[in-house]
Amino acid sequence: MLCPYCRNAETRVVDKRDSADEPVSRRRRECTRCSKRFTTYERLEDLPIKVVKKDGSLQDYDRDKIKRGIRIASQKRLADENINSMVDDIEMKILNRKSTKVAASDIGRMVLTRLKSSDKIAYMRFASVFLDFSGIEEFKEELEKIK
């Protein structure tokens, strides 16, 4: 890190604080040459993940979309901590892939898998939209599968 005052490349970290609200680390640094102090912030780089939609178009990965879909399906049945944990797990699976592209259908299946083990009602609500049931018979068949 270059000192903003004298452009010296050697600085030392005097204090480091992590933010509880954001993925940001605040660092107080001191220049080894001029002894002046300054603050730097370390932020997580945006994820380079692209989501491939059904029509083949690409969208930037959006964690909030997954969270919103789970929240709508669960409608107060799951705590925010559980939803965040599911999204964290899904995000880690996506990041551990070799490709920077992931199909929207893969993300949907990941959500279904996690909802199936945590809340059957939320699973059925999400499945009815994601699997695009054409009628009551398909809905009944899916209900029988999870019984």
Secondary structure, DSSP 8 states (H G I E B T S, - for coil): ---TTT--S-EEEEEEEE-SSSSEEEEEEEETTT--EEEEEEE------EEE-TTS-EEE--HHHHHHHHHHHHTTSS-HHHHHHHHHHHHHHHHTSSSSEEEHHHHHHHHHHHHHHH-HHHHHHHHHHHTT--SHHHHHHHHHHH-
